[in-house]
Amino acid sequence: MADLGSILRESRQTAHLSQETAAMQSFCDVSTIRRYENGSVFPSWDTICMLSDVYRDPGLKYRAQQEMEAWQDVREDEFADVL
């Protein structure tokens, strides 16, 4: 499964938007878009929904949710090993 940053990048590229244009249309800094796409920052659900609208990709929400759930499952498994 692709990581969330790759999912966001693919969606933006499919929409034929540069990072700069995506940032302008989503009212954020281009460095924020870069951090989402390289995985150094995890966007909020509200941000994912907003990017889905900017990229005109309703399926982005579903793919992001699947990735978030998979990530949460991994984290829960790691935490269970500690206990």
Legacy VTK file of the C-alpha trace (Angstrom):
# vtk DataFile Version 3.0
C-alpha trace
ASCII
DATASET POLYDATA
POINTS 83 float
0.000 0.000 0.000
1.271 3.472 -0.841
2.029 5.870 1.968
-0.208 8.887 2.471
2.334 11.308 1.016
2.495 9.297 -2.206
-1.298 9.170 -2.352
-1.481 12.961 -2.011
1.258 13.505 -4.609
-0.388 11.172 -7.108
-3.747 12.876 -6.662
-2.212 16.330 -7.176
-0.294 15.209 -10.251
-3.393 13.549 -11.729
-5.122 16.916 -11.343
-2.212 18.455 -13.307
-1.413 20.859 -10.474
2.043 21.965 -9.401
2.807 22.091 -5.696
2.734 25.874 -5.968
-0.721 25.932 -7.572
-2.049 23.373 -5.090
-0.755 25.514 -2.220
-2.340 28.652 -3.645
-5.709 26.950 -4.194
-5.681 25.407 -0.721
-4.575 28.629 0.991
-1.411 27.184 2.489
2.306 27.518 1.956
4.008 25.414 -0.712
6.326 24.033 1.985
3.248 22.569 3.687
2.263 20.699 0.524
5.850 19.438 0.234
5.868 18.222 3.840
2.555 16.392 3.339
3.893 14.704 0.230
7.265 13.714 1.686
5.610 12.355 4.817
7.227 14.653 7.357
3.822 16.111 8.329
0.566 14.196 8.632
-2.393 16.337 7.446
-5.589 16.517 9.458
-8.743 14.887 8.141
-10.164 18.354 7.368
-7.070 19.103 5.289
-7.392 15.814 3.398
-11.029 16.655 2.614
-10.022 20.129 1.439
-7.250 18.727 -0.778
-9.726 16.216 -2.185
-11.864 19.159 -3.285
-8.909 21.154 -4.657
-7.669 18.118 -6.603
-11.232 17.244 -7.687
-10.606 13.703 -6.451
-13.384 12.386 -4.187
-11.602 9.022 -4.054
-8.691 10.682 -2.258
-10.698 10.625 0.973
-11.225 6.878 0.731
-7.585 6.113 -0.136
-6.343 8.371 2.652
-8.722 6.772 5.146
-7.494 3.292 4.165
-3.874 4.374 4.664
-4.655 6.052 7.988
-6.400 2.917 9.263
-3.495 0.717 8.164
-1.036 3.057 9.891
-3.136 3.008 13.067
-3.222 -0.810 13.037
0.575 -0.941 12.788
0.949 1.529 15.650
-1.464 -0.460 17.837
0.505 -3.653 17.136
3.759 -1.936 18.090
2.223 -0.599 21.296
0.822 -4.043 22.210
4.361 -5.476 22.018
5.528 -2.953 24.593
2.895 -4.000 27.105
LINES 1 84
83 0 1 2 3 4 5 6 7 8 9 10 11 12 13 14 15 16 17 18 19 20 21 22 23 24 25 26 27 28 29 30 31 32 33 34 35 36 37 38 39 40 41 42 43 44 45 46 47 48 49 50 51 52 53 54 55 56 57 58 59 60 61 62 63 64 65 66 67 68 69 70 71 72 73 74 75 76 77 78 79 80 81 82
